[in-house]
Amino acid sequence: MKRGQAARNRRVMRDYYNNAKQVTAIHNEAVRRLVDCDETNALELAELFEDAANHYLDISEKIRTRFISEEIRALIPLGLQATARSSETEPSEATTED
């Protein structure tokens, strides 16, 4: 990996890390408030956990997509990259009807 690319990757990861820290602080405060409240409904707490999980899954998917696509670009000769990108966006033809 080129030095410039490594520096960009570190910046991107630092941004994801900072975003995750902010989101974690928000979620921690929301959980604390719900737990401290005597009238908290169990479903409210479950919804908060689901929202938090979905946010972390979104971050994970963004990181995975970014770095996997970079690895693919590094491995595929330039002429084949456009073909690979177009095949990623085409709908799957795996479904068949009898």
ABEGO torsion letter per residue (X at the ends): XBAAAAAAAAAAAAAAAAAAAAAAAAAAAAAAAAAABAABBAAAAAAAAAAAAAAAAAAAAAAAAAAAAAAAAAABBAAAAAAAAAAAABBBAABBBX
